[in-house]
Amino acid sequence: MKHAFIRNNYFSFAYTGLKLFFQLAVMLLILAVIVFYVSRLTPGDPLQSFYGDAVQSMTQEQLDLARERLGLNAPVHVQFTKWIEHACQGNFGISLRYKRPVLDVVKPLLGNTLILGIISYFFVFTLAIGLALVCARYEDKWIDRFICKIGTIAYYTPAFWLGVVLVLIFSINLQWLPSSGAYDYGKSKDILNWAKHLILPVAIMVASHFWYYAYMIRNKLLDELRKDYVLLARAKGMSKMSVLVKHCLRNIMPTIINIMAVSVPHIISGTYVVETVFNFPGIGLMAVSSAKYHDYNLLMLIVLITGFLVVISSFIAQYINERIDPRIKGTEIITL
């Protein structure tokens, strides 16, 4: 009986794993098809990225030979088929701009984006949950109204504008913080130097995102506060904050996890904007550059990495929610 139980659990786990793998593969394939075709419809010549200004002095015959050598003269569906075949073998092609494998171009930058994104993600939701609890505790009082107004102003302030303002104040006028880059020259292993460069980008990320999620969590907490069990807990002598933390927050945790999963695309897009504003070396800044210079292979890899992170975060949130509340098992929260 025990062996049958273990075997059934094993097959169930294997089936779930294969199902998730299939879903991930299908989503990434759809994303790859869309990006591949749309990128080739945009105006511009990728040869300009590969040859630079030299392309202007090339004859038509030389241009045709160059396109043939780079595989750009074939029909789009043929190009996509070849790209898929090579990608399945771990070969995502050569960067037209940097003239080396795109994996080699992306690897040093991916870590920078993950560091910025993870740290920002942590502070966004730590601050969002904390402020939501405070606002729910002091509902409709001056501190709740004050936080709501400040949060709304911060949320609707453009990130790029706020970034420029903070650079002018803290980098140019006060000269307290660096205005760009991930570290100073020759200090790539200096953690304190890294932290100093992360302060302004993380501040912009938090200011641009935290209130949107804090407001949603606040409203969920207020809905939970109006339920009957809260009145019973208060009648037993529990303080309002204790009820919020020990009961309300725990009961809405599946909702918070769903919000955190859905927020991943927003946080990733936010890191891309911040990397551009602060010239932070990450895949967001590289994505803008690859789209600008029609570096198709590099753009494809960055988009697939982004899509992978979004889908995986949804799977993780689904798994955690099922452990918190088994009743939601089988429901889908995957959002692209």
C-alpha beads as a LAMMPS data file, in Angstrom:
LAMMPS data file: protein, C-alpha beads

336 atoms
335 bonds

1 atom types
1 bond types

-500.0 500.0 xlo xhi
-500.0 500.0 ylo yhi
-500.0 500.0 zlo zhi

Masses

1 110.0

Atoms # bond

1 1 1 0.000 0.000 0.000
2 1 1 2.804 2.357 0.921
3 1 1 4.701 1.588 -2.303
4 1 1 1.554 2.185 -4.375
5 1 1 1.084 5.570 -2.685
6 1 1 4.684 6.576 -3.397
7 1 1 4.387 5.382 -7.006
8 1 1 1.152 7.337 -7.544
9 1 1 2.758 10.464 -6.085
10 1 1 5.765 9.989 -8.355
11 1 1 3.611 9.688 -11.479
12 1 1 1.527 12.667 -10.386
13 1 1 4.654 14.765 -9.862
14 1 1 6.094 13.642 -13.228
15 1 1 2.824 14.428 -15.011
16 1 1 2.675 17.880 -13.432
17 1 1 6.285 18.539 -14.391
18 1 1 5.719 17.509 -18.004
19 1 1 2.555 19.595 -18.159
20 1 1 4.352 22.699 -16.898
21 1 1 7.270 22.087 -19.257
22 1 1 4.884 21.776 -22.203
23 1 1 3.066 24.980 -21.223
24 1 1 6.367 26.821 -20.867
25 1 1 7.591 25.552 -24.255
26 1 1 4.372 26.538 -26.023
27 1 1 4.332 30.038 -24.505
28 1 1 7.964 30.683 -25.370
29 1 1 7.402 29.370 -28.909
30 1 1 4.449 31.716 -29.425
31 1 1 6.490 34.604 -28.033
32 1 1 9.436 33.710 -30.307
33 1 1 7.206 33.600 -33.406
34 1 1 5.661 37.002 -32.656
35 1 1 8.957 38.743 -31.911
36 1 1 10.768 37.110 -34.835
37 1 1 8.209 38.201 -37.411
38 1 1 7.508 41.646 -35.959
39 1 1 11.218 42.500 -35.702
40 1 1 11.679 41.764 -39.393
41 1 1 8.777 44.026 -40.334
42 1 1 10.341 47.077 -38.709
43 1 1 12.072 49.534 -41.055
44 1 1 15.861 49.527 -41.173
45 1 1 18.729 47.427 -42.451
46 1 1 20.469 44.966 -40.081
47 1 1 23.564 45.188 -42.283
48 1 1 24.048 48.687 -40.897
49 1 1 24.500 47.102 -37.497
50 1 1 27.028 44.564 -38.753
51 1 1 29.107 46.704 -41.134
52 1 1 28.494 50.177 -39.764
53 1 1 29.046 53.117 -42.098
54 1 1 30.904 50.846 -44.537
55 1 1 27.559 49.555 -45.792
56 1 1 26.959 52.872 -47.574
57 1 1 29.916 52.312 -49.885
58 1 1 29.039 48.687 -50.728
59 1 1 27.716 47.748 -54.136
60 1 1 24.407 45.951 -54.586
61 1 1 26.256 42.727 -55.321
62 1 1 28.239 43.041 -52.100
63 1 1 25.058 43.772 -50.166
64 1 1 23.382 40.678 -51.587
65 1 1 26.384 38.514 -50.719
66 1 1 26.466 39.942 -47.203
67 1 1 22.771 39.196 -46.669
68 1 1 23.257 35.672 -47.988
69 1 1 26.224 35.098 -45.691
70 1 1 24.227 36.305 -42.678
71 1 1 21.118 34.353 -43.707
72 1 1 19.009 37.479 -44.171
73 1 1 18.001 36.902 -47.795
74 1 1 15.893 33.784 -47.127
75 1 1 12.117 34.000 -46.541
76 1 1 11.184 34.821 -42.959
77 1 1 9.694 31.376 -42.269
78 1 1 12.911 29.731 -43.461
79 1 1 14.978 32.037 -41.231
80 1 1 12.741 31.185 -38.283
81 1 1 13.001 27.437 -38.892
82 1 1 16.789 27.630 -38.950
83 1 1 16.824 29.789 -35.846
84 1 1 14.625 27.324 -33.938
85 1 1 16.835 24.386 -34.976
86 1 1 19.963 26.144 -33.725
87 1 1 18.250 27.494 -30.565
88 1 1 17.192 23.971 -29.559
89 1 1 20.895 23.064 -29.658
90 1 1 21.817 26.020 -27.436
91 1 1 23.052 28.189 -30.301
92 1 1 21.140 31.481 -30.407
93 1 1 23.242 32.986 -33.155
94 1 1 25.745 35.790 -33.515
95 1 1 25.136 39.356 -32.441
96 1 1 25.215 41.516 -35.568
97 1 1 26.494 44.489 -33.632
98 1 1 29.038 42.831 -31.334
99 1 1 30.032 40.056 -33.779
100 1 1 30.145 37.326 -31.138
101 1 1 27.670 34.768 -29.759
102 1 1 24.678 36.457 -28.158
103 1 1 24.995 34.243 -25.083
104 1 1 28.451 35.707 -24.456
105 1 1 27.003 39.213 -24.795
106 1 1 24.055 38.624 -22.444
107 1 1 25.685 36.556 -19.680
108 1 1 27.661 39.400 -18.028
109 1 1 24.601 41.682 -18.093
110 1 1 21.905 39.269 -16.940
111 1 1 23.282 39.184 -13.397
112 1 1 23.130 42.984 -13.158
113 1 1 19.469 43.037 -14.175
114 1 1 18.584 40.208 -11.778
115 1 1 20.321 41.984 -8.884
116 1 1 18.494 45.234 -9.604
117 1 1 15.168 43.478 -10.161
118 1 1 15.312 41.189 -7.109
119 1 1 16.380 43.945 -4.711
120 1 1 13.695 46.281 -6.071
121 1 1 11.103 43.504 -5.929
122 1 1 11.918 42.841 -2.276
123 1 1 11.682 46.493 -1.240
124 1 1 8.542 47.150 -3.319
125 1 1 6.511 44.429 -1.612
126 1 1 8.037 44.866 1.829
127 1 1 7.083 48.531 1.720
128 1 1 3.731 47.814 0.048
129 1 1 2.636 45.298 2.701
130 1 1 3.889 47.504 5.542
131 1 1 2.110 50.607 4.266
132 1 1 -1.055 48.621 3.516
133 1 1 -1.153 47.450 7.142
134 1 1 -0.649 50.998 8.438
135 1 1 -3.347 52.401 6.143
136 1 1 -5.783 49.642 7.096
137 1 1 -5.046 50.180 10.788
138 1 1 -5.700 53.937 10.543
139 1 1 -8.401 53.833 7.866
140 1 1 -9.702 57.302 6.898
141 1 1 -7.469 59.020 9.458
142 1 1 -4.895 61.660 8.575
143 1 1 -1.998 59.197 8.271
144 1 1 -3.989 57.004 5.869
145 1 1 -4.971 59.989 3.735
146 1 1 -1.420 61.357 3.779
147 1 1 0.142 58.046 2.689
148 1 1 -2.504 57.646 -0.026
149 1 1 -1.773 61.096 -1.463
150 1 1 2.013 60.705 -1.367
151 1 1 1.778 57.218 -2.872
152 1 1 -0.513 58.366 -5.668
153 1 1 1.823 61.252 -6.558
154 1 1 4.837 58.912 -6.580
155 1 1 3.034 56.327 -8.721
156 1 1 1.945 58.819 -11.388
157 1 1 5.309 60.570 -11.555
158 1 1 7.182 59.362 -14.688
159 1 1 10.148 57.205 -13.698
160 1 1 12.516 58.790 -16.223
161 1 1 11.650 62.317 -15.016
162 1 1 12.052 61.377 -11.363
163 1 1 15.365 59.695 -12.211
164 1 1 16.693 62.855 -13.839
165 1 1 15.612 64.937 -10.831
166 1 1 17.349 62.601 -8.359
167 1 1 20.512 62.628 -10.473
168 1 1 20.513 66.432 -10.472
169 1 1 20.054 66.545 -6.688
170 1 1 22.158 63.670 -5.370
171 1 1 24.739 63.213 -8.125
172 1 1 25.404 66.649 -9.589
173 1 1 24.541 69.119 -6.803
174 1 1 25.309 67.152 -3.629
175 1 1 27.682 64.650 -5.289
176 1 1 26.671 61.960 -2.813
177 1 1 25.759 59.200 -5.264
178 1 1 26.959 58.112 -8.730
179 1 1 24.725 58.981 -11.655
180 1 1 25.340 55.959 -13.901
181 1 1 26.876 52.523 -14.210
182 1 1 26.875 49.513 -11.891
183 1 1 30.265 50.249 -10.290
184 1 1 33.255 52.532 -10.624
185 1 1 36.088 51.600 -12.950
186 1 1 38.225 48.850 -11.428
187 1 1 35.813 48.193 -8.543
188 1 1 33.647 45.424 -9.964
189 1 1 34.260 43.286 -6.852
190 1 1 33.641 46.073 -4.341
191 1 1 30.227 45.318 -2.764
192 1 1 29.944 48.752 -1.157
193 1 1 30.602 50.409 -4.492
194 1 1 27.906 48.241 -6.069
195 1 1 25.474 49.178 -3.302
196 1 1 26.190 52.868 -3.791
197 1 1 25.386 52.618 -7.504
198 1 1 22.160 50.731 -6.775
199 1 1 20.646 53.312 -4.411
200 1 1 19.177 55.660 -7.028
201 1 1 17.933 52.940 -9.455
202 1 1 16.279 51.002 -6.622
203 1 1 14.760 54.199 -5.218
204 1 1 13.170 54.943 -8.597
205 1 1 11.890 51.383 -8.916
206 1 1 10.310 51.466 -5.458
207 1 1 8.782 54.921 -5.897
208 1 1 7.283 53.953 -9.266
209 1 1 5.733 50.644 -8.208
210 1 1 5.118 50.263 -4.488
211 1 1 1.901 52.262 -4.111
212 1 1 0.033 50.428 -6.894
213 1 1 0.441 47.156 -4.996
214 1 1 0.086 48.735 -1.551
215 1 1 -3.290 50.156 -2.562
216 1 1 -4.553 46.763 -3.756
217 1 1 -3.350 45.031 -0.573
218 1 1 -4.865 47.822 1.553
219 1 1 -8.273 47.333 -0.078
220 1 1 -8.106 43.566 0.421
221 1 1 -7.233 44.053 4.085
222 1 1 -10.144 46.453 4.550
223 1 1 -12.527 43.937 2.949
224 1 1 -11.208 41.284 5.323
225 1 1 -11.618 43.596 8.328
226 1 1 -15.354 43.798 7.714
227 1 1 -15.903 40.049 8.099
228 1 1 -17.592 38.504 11.124
229 1 1 -14.560 36.694 12.522
230 1 1 -12.801 40.052 12.974
231 1 1 -15.596 41.280 15.238
232 1 1 -15.257 38.085 17.262
233 1 1 -11.483 38.523 17.563
234 1 1 -11.869 42.155 18.625
235 1 1 -14.498 41.122 21.186
236 1 1 -11.938 38.742 22.686
237 1 1 -9.605 41.693 23.293
238 1 1 -7.259 41.506 20.289
239 1 1 -6.011 44.841 18.984
240 1 1 -6.811 45.922 15.461
241 1 1 -3.192 45.581 14.333
242 1 1 -2.944 42.090 15.848
243 1 1 -6.050 41.005 13.948
244 1 1 -4.644 42.495 10.755
245 1 1 -1.283 40.733 11.068
246 1 1 -2.341 37.390 12.570
247 1 1 -5.612 36.820 10.694
248 1 1 -6.391 39.218 7.849
249 1 1 -2.923 39.236 6.315
250 1 1 -2.702 35.447 6.471
251 1 1 -6.136 35.004 4.888
252 1 1 -5.364 37.273 1.935
253 1 1 -1.883 35.808 1.414
254 1 1 -2.941 33.836 -1.726
255 1 1 -4.170 37.113 -3.215
256 1 1 -0.887 38.824 -2.330
257 1 1 1.087 36.019 -3.962
258 1 1 -1.041 36.342 -7.104
259 1 1 -0.353 40.072 -7.114
260 1 1 3.365 39.391 -6.710
261 1 1 3.285 36.974 -9.648
262 1 1 1.399 39.390 -11.887
263 1 1 3.821 42.167 -10.886
264 1 1 6.865 40.412 -12.380
265 1 1 6.352 41.828 -15.915
266 1 1 5.850 45.293 -14.419
267 1 1 9.000 45.049 -12.324
268 1 1 11.008 43.752 -15.298
269 1 1 9.772 46.551 -17.564
270 1 1 10.586 48.992 -14.774
271 1 1 14.160 47.737 -14.566
272 1 1 14.503 48.245 -18.318
273 1 1 13.421 51.883 -17.989
274 1 1 15.696 52.470 -15.010
275 1 1 18.664 50.874 -16.777
276 1 1 18.161 53.274 -19.662
277 1 1 17.878 56.337 -17.387
278 1 1 20.960 55.468 -15.303
279 1 1 22.938 53.783 -18.091
280 1 1 22.964 50.686 -15.875
281 1 1 24.587 47.761 -17.739
282 1 1 21.804 45.180 -17.922
283 1 1 19.712 43.305 -20.455
284 1 1 17.114 46.098 -20.425
285 1 1 19.578 48.634 -21.746
286 1 1 20.852 45.971 -24.140
287 1 1 17.289 45.266 -25.363
288 1 1 16.798 48.911 -26.299
289 1 1 20.138 48.918 -28.094
290 1 1 19.450 45.646 -29.959
291 1 1 16.052 46.901 -31.160
292 1 1 17.578 50.200 -32.265
293 1 1 20.336 48.507 -34.283
294 1 1 18.202 45.609 -35.590
295 1 1 20.345 43.061 -33.804
296 1 1 17.747 40.322 -34.259
297 1 1 19.472 37.431 -32.516
298 1 1 20.323 39.469 -29.436
299 1 1 16.795 40.853 -29.220
300 1 1 15.295 37.357 -29.512
301 1 1 17.390 35.984 -26.657
302 1 1 16.571 38.911 -24.344
303 1 1 12.845 38.609 -25.054
304 1 1 12.912 34.858 -24.406
305 1 1 14.748 35.352 -21.116
306 1 1 12.152 37.929 -20.084
307 1 1 9.289 35.640 -21.088
308 1 1 10.871 32.729 -19.230
309 1 1 11.126 34.774 -16.016
310 1 1 7.492 35.872 -16.290
311 1 1 6.117 32.376 -16.898
312 1 1 8.284 30.727 -14.243
313 1 1 7.185 33.292 -11.664
314 1 1 3.560 32.422 -12.451
315 1 1 4.263 28.706 -12.014
316 1 1 5.980 29.345 -8.678
317 1 1 3.083 31.485 -7.461
318 1 1 0.623 28.774 -8.515
319 1 1 2.605 26.142 -6.603
320 1 1 2.831 28.278 -3.440
321 1 1 -0.879 29.101 -3.574
322 1 1 -1.779 25.423 -3.856
323 1 1 0.263 24.734 -0.719
324 1 1 -1.386 27.601 1.158
325 1 1 -4.924 26.782 0.007
326 1 1 -5.436 23.375 -1.716
327 1 1 -8.912 24.504 -2.836
328 1 1 -7.398 26.611 -5.619
329 1 1 -5.531 23.647 -7.121
330 1 1 -6.154 23.454 -10.842
331 1 1 -6.848 27.135 -11.317
332 1 1 -4.561 29.115 -13.588
333 1 1 -2.882 32.406 -12.738
334 1 1 -0.355 32.444 -15.588
335 1 1 -0.107 35.904 -17.061
336 1 1 2.066 36.965 -19.952

Bonds

1 1 1 2
2 1 2 3
3 1 3 4
4 1 4 5
5 1 5 6
6 1 6 7
7 1 7 8
8 1 8 9
9 1 9 10
10 1 10 11
11 1 11 12
12 1 12 13
13 1 13 14
14 1 14 15
15 1 15 16
16 1 16 17
17 1 17 18
18 1 18 19
19 1 19 20
20 1 20 21
21 1 21 22
22 1 22 23
23 1 23 24
24 1 24 25
25 1 25 26
26 1 26 27
27 1 27 28
28 1 28 29
29 1 29 30
30 1 30 31
31 1 31 32
32 1 32 33
33 1 33 34
34 1 34 35
35 1 35 36
36 1 36 37
37 1 37 38
38 1 38 39
39 1 39 40
40 1 40 41
41 1 41 42
42 1 42 43
43 1 43 44
44 1 44 45
45 1 45 46
46 1 46 47
47 1 47 48
48 1 48 49
49 1 49 50
50 1 50 51
51 1 51 52
52 1 52 53
53 1 53 54
54 1 54 55
55 1 55 56
56 1 56 57
57 1 57 58
58 1 58 59
59 1 59 60
60 1 60 61
61 1 61 62
62 1 62 63
63 1 63 64
64 1 64 65
65 1 65 66
66 1 66 67
67 1 67 68
68 1 68 69
69 1 69 70
70 1 70 71
71 1 71 72
72 1 72 73
73 1 73 74
74 1 74 75
75 1 75 76
76 1 76 77
77 1 77 78
78 1 78 79
79 1 79 80
80 1 80 81
81 1 81 82
82 1 82 83
83 1 83 84
84 1 84 85
85 1 85 86
86 1 86 87
87 1 87 88
88 1 88 89
89 1 89 90
90 1 90 91
91 1 91 92
92 1 92 93
93 1 93 94
94 1 94 95
95 1 95 96
96 1 96 97
97 1 97 98
98 1 98 99
99 1 99 100
100 1 100 101
101 1 101 102
102 1 102 103
103 1 103 104
104 1 104 105
105 1 105 106
106 1 106 107
107 1 107 108
108 1 108 109
109 1 109 110
110 1 110 111
111 1 111 112
112 1 112 113
113 1 113 114
114 1 114 115
115 1 115 116
116 1 116 117
117 1 117 118
118 1 118 119
119 1 119 120
120 1 120 121
121 1 121 122
122 1 122 123
123 1 123 124
124 1 124 125
125 1 125 126
126 1 126 127
127 1 127 128
128 1 128 129
129 1 129 130
130 1 130 131
131 1 131 132
132 1 132 133
133 1 133 134
134 1 134 135
135 1 135 136
136 1 136 137
137 1 137 138
138 1 138 139
139 1 139 140
140 1 140 141
141 1 141 142
142 1 142 143
143 1 143 144
144 1 144 145
145 1 145 146
146 1 146 147
147 1 147 148
148 1 148 149
149 1 149 150
150 1 150 151
151 1 151 152
152 1 152 153
153 1 153 154
154 1 154 155
155 1 155 156
156 1 156 157
157 1 157 158
158 1 158 159
159 1 159 160
160 1 160 161
161 1 161 162
162 1 162 163
163 1 163 164
164 1 164 165
165 1 165 166
166 1 166 167
167 1 167 168
168 1 168 169
169 1 169 170
170 1 170 171
171 1 171 172
172 1 172 173
173 1 173 174
174 1 174 175
175 1 175 176
176 1 176 177
177 1 177 178
178 1 178 179
179 1 179 180
180 1 180 181
181 1 181 182
182 1 182 183
183 1 183 184
184 1 184 185
185 1 185 186
186 1 186 187
187 1 187 188
188 1 188 189
189 1 189 190
190 1 190 191
191 1 191 192
192 1 192 193
193 1 193 194
194 1 194 195
195 1 195 196
196 1 196 197
197 1 197 198
198 1 198 199
199 1 199 200
200 1 200 201
201 1 201 202
202 1 202 203
203 1 203 204
204 1 204 205
205 1 205 206
206 1 206 207
207 1 207 208
208 1 208 209
209 1 209 210
210 1 210 211
211 1 211 212
212 1 212 213
213 1 213 214
214 1 214 215
215 1 215 216
216 1 216 217
217 1 217 218
218 1 218 219
219 1 219 220
220 1 220 221
221 1 221 222
222 1 222 223
223 1 223 224
224 1 224 225
225 1 225 226
226 1 226 227
227 1 227 228
228 1 228 229
229 1 229 230
230 1 230 231
231 1 231 232
232 1 232 233
233 1 233 234
234 1 234 235
235 1 235 236
236 1 236 237
237 1 237 238
238 1 238 239
239 1 239 240
240 1 240 241
241 1 241 242
242 1 242 243
243 1 243 244
244 1 244 245
245 1 245 246
246 1 246 247
247 1 247 248
248 1 248 249
249 1 249 250
250 1 250 251
251 1 251 252
252 1 252 253
253 1 253 254
254 1 254 255
255 1 255 256
256 1 256 257
257 1 257 258
258 1 258 259
259 1 259 260
260 1 260 261
261 1 261 262
262 1 262 263
263 1 263 264
264 1 264 265
265 1 265 266
266 1 266 267
267 1 267 268
268 1 268 269
269 1 269 270
270 1 270 271
271 1 271 272
272 1 272 273
273 1 273 274
274 1 274 275
275 1 275 276
276 1 276 277
277 1 277 278
278 1 278 279
279 1 279 280
280 1 280 281
281 1 281 282
282 1 282 283
283 1 283 284
284 1 284 285
285 1 285 286
286 1 286 287
287 1 287 288
288 1 288 289
289 1 289 290
290 1 290 291
291 1 291 292
292 1 292 293
293 1 293 294
294 1 294 295
295 1 295 296
296 1 296 297
297 1 297 298
298 1 298 299
299 1 299 300
300 1 300 301
301 1 301 302
302 1 302 303
303 1 303 304
304 1 304 305
305 1 305 306
306 1 306 307
307 1 307 308
308 1 308 309
309 1 309 310
310 1 310 311
311 1 311 312
312 1 312 313
313 1 313 314
314 1 314 315
315 1 315 316
316 1 316 317
317 1 317 318
318 1 318 319
319 1 319 320
320 1 320 321
321 1 321 322
322 1 322 323
323 1 323 324
324 1 324 325
325 1 325 326
326 1 326 327
327 1 327 328
328 1 328 329
329 1 329 330
330 1 330 331
331 1 331 332
332 1 332 333
333 1 333 334
334 1 334 335
335 1 335 336
